[in-house]
Amino acid sequence: MPNRGDRYVVQVKPSHIKWGEYRNPTNRAVIQRESYVKIPAGPARDFGLVRGTHYTAHFTNGRAPLPIKAAGNGPVQDGVQYAKQFEGVGRGACKVFTPWYQSGGVQVGDRVEVEFLSPTDVQFTLIKATEE
């Protein structure tokens, strides 16, 4: 379980902001507006980000908090399935981050800082490549 102050930064890749176009197109039709926030293997293990765990997402741009979950088949260690991404909960789960990405004008190469405010609250901050 993460602690207050645990954080990581991930660089935005094309699949993060257009997941519905990049995931395996042989088993699903293309779905527009799907996106996610990546969880690298190191932070997943270090912070105990287990697949299926629910959190509340907070955004530095003032967007209202919303429920999210750690998802995807990340690394398995000692029988624990770690997550590889944050997404929404329920129907349209992979569309939850899209409005935030769009409102921030996210581009490939920008970064997302993920910081835990508590074991169940996560702050997402977009860092534009031009701000570095």
RODO-2510 file (C-alpha; in nm, 4 decimals, decimal comma):
residues 132
     n   res          X          Y          Z
     1     m     0,0000     0,0000     0,0000
     2     p     0,1417     0,3422    -0,0911
     3     n     0,2361     0,6029     0,1670
     4     r     0,1827     0,9779     0,1628
     5     g     0,4584     1,1312    -0,0497
     6     d     0,5326     0,8230    -0,2606
     7     r     0,5630     0,9446    -0,6179
     8     y     0,6846     0,8652    -0,9647
     9     v     0,6950     1,0416    -1,2994
    10     v     0,6141     0,8776    -1,6314
    11     q     0,6656     1,0128    -1,9823
    12     v     0,3520     1,0152    -2,1983
    13     k     0,3675     0,7721    -2,4913
    14     p     0,1214     0,7479    -2,7849
    15     s    -0,0557     0,4445    -2,6350
    16     h    -0,1188     0,6310    -2,3057
    17     i    -0,3362     0,8929    -2,4766
    18     k    -0,4813     0,6818    -2,7605
    19     w    -0,5070     0,3368    -2,6048
    20     g    -0,8198     0,2441    -2,8021
    21     e    -0,6199     0,2801    -3,1228
    22     y    -0,2958     0,1121    -3,0052
    23     r    -0,4043    -0,1954    -2,8074
    24     n    -0,4333    -0,5250    -2,9895
    25     p    -0,6662    -0,4469    -3,2819
    26     t    -0,7148    -0,8158    -3,3664
    27     n    -0,9396    -0,8911    -3,0697
    28     r    -1,1388    -0,5636    -3,0377
    29     a    -1,2599    -0,2906    -3,2666
    30     v    -1,0882     0,0484    -3,2400
    31     i    -1,2401     0,2600    -2,9615
    32     q    -1,1841     0,6347    -2,9662
    33     r    -1,0911     0,8399    -2,6549
    34     e    -0,9398     0,5586    -2,4478
    35     s    -0,6381     0,6485    -2,2340
    36     y    -0,4644     0,5604    -1,9083
    37     v    -0,1794     0,6600    -1,6772
    38     k     0,1070     0,4115    -1,6794
    39     i     0,2332     0,2413    -1,3637
    40     p     0,5935     0,1256    -1,4197
    41     a     0,6934    -0,2104    -1,2685
    42     g     0,9292    -0,0539    -1,0109
    43     p     0,6728     0,1766    -0,8475
    44     a     0,4066    -0,0955    -0,8745
    45     r     0,6185    -0,3252    -0,6573
    46     d     0,7732    -0,0526    -0,4368
    47     f     0,4368     0,1058    -0,3496
    48     g     0,2250    -0,2127    -0,3528
    49     l     0,0025    -0,1054    -0,6424
    50     v    -0,1984    -0,4242    -0,6718
    51     r    -0,4357    -0,4888    -0,9593
    52     g    -0,7977    -0,4112    -0,8651
    53     t    -0,7238    -0,1680    -0,5808
    54     h    -0,9464     0,1422    -0,5848
    55     y    -0,8256     0,4995    -0,5303
    56     t    -0,9549     0,8544    -0,5590
    57     a    -0,7877     1,0598    -0,8315
    58     h    -0,7165     1,4285    -0,7687
    59     f    -0,5946     1,6640    -1,0409
    60     t    -0,3811     1,9764    -1,0106
    61     n    -0,5849     2,1536    -1,2800
    62     g    -0,8946     2,1628    -1,0589
    63     r    -1,0891     1,8815    -1,2243
    64     a    -1,3237     1,7135    -0,9741
    65     p    -1,1905     1,4049    -0,7932
    66     l    -1,3069     1,0741    -0,9341
    67     p    -1,2796     0,7022    -0,8581
    68     i    -1,0051     0,5072    -1,0325
    69     k    -0,8415     0,1689    -0,9946
    70     a    -0,5035     0,0085    -1,0479
    71     a    -0,5511    -0,2276    -1,3416
    72     g    -0,3810    -0,4376    -1,6059
    73     n    -0,1493    -0,7324    -1,5842
    74     g     0,1731    -0,5930    -1,4479
    75     p     0,4500    -0,7982    -1,2910
    76     v     0,3701    -1,0955    -1,0687
    77     q     0,5875    -1,1482    -0,7635
    78     d     0,5299    -1,3971    -0,4832
    79     g     0,1796    -1,4611    -0,6148
    80     v     0,0839    -1,0909    -0,6157
    81     q    -0,0469    -0,9408    -0,9426
    82     y     0,0747    -0,5811    -0,9631
    83     a    -0,0953    -0,3237    -1,1844
    84     k     0,0435    -0,1572    -1,4944
    85     q    -0,1986     0,1335    -1,5298
    86     f    -0,4531     0,3584    -1,3631
    87     e    -0,7956     0,3724    -1,5255
    88     g    -1,1511     0,4513    -1,4229
    89     v    -1,4026     0,2212    -1,2581
    90     g    -1,6895     0,0529    -1,4434
    91     r    -1,8203     0,1154    -1,7923
    92     g    -1,5905     0,3408    -1,9942
    93     a    -1,3022     0,2857    -1,7504
    94     c    -1,0406     0,3615    -2,0134
    95     k    -1,2027     0,6948    -2,0991
    96     v    -1,1732     0,8546    -1,7544
    97     f    -0,8339     1,0218    -1,8057
    98     t    -0,9059     1,1440    -2,1604
    99     p    -1,0835     1,4712    -2,0625
   100     w    -0,7955     1,5539    -1,8248
   101     y    -0,5364     1,4849    -2,0922
   102     q    -0,7339     1,6953    -2,3409
   103     s    -0,7878     1,9878    -2,1018
   104     g    -0,4126     1,9993    -2,0415
   105     g    -0,3298     1,9771    -2,4111
   106     v    -0,1168     1,6690    -2,3461
   107     q     0,1351     1,5722    -2,6120
   108     v     0,3602     1,2709    -2,6507
   109     g     0,6749     1,3508    -2,4508
   110     d     0,4963     1,5403    -2,1736
   111     r     0,5160     1,3836    -1,8275
   112     v     0,2671     1,2877    -1,5599
   113     e     0,3679     1,3092    -1,1955
   114     v     0,1783     1,0617    -0,9794
   115     e     0,1936     1,1425    -0,6080
   116     f     0,0103     0,9672    -0,3272
   117     l    -0,1594     1,2037    -0,0840
   118     s    -0,2645     0,9051     0,1294
   119     p    -0,2841     0,5286     0,0791
   120     t    -0,6060     0,5814    -0,1210
   121     d    -0,5701     0,9306    -0,2724
   122     v    -0,3576     0,9989    -0,5807
   123     q    -0,2644     1,3416    -0,7226
   124     f    -0,1997     1,3631    -1,0988
   125     t     0,0014     1,6564    -1,2344
   126     l     0,0724     1,7134    -1,6016
   127     i     0,4224     1,8464    -1,6739
   128     k     0,4494     1,9881    -2,0228
   129     a     0,7734     1,9066    -2,2058
   130     t     0,8153     2,2794    -2,2674
   131     e     0,8209     2,3444    -1,8890
   132     e     1,1281     2,1294    -1,8257
***
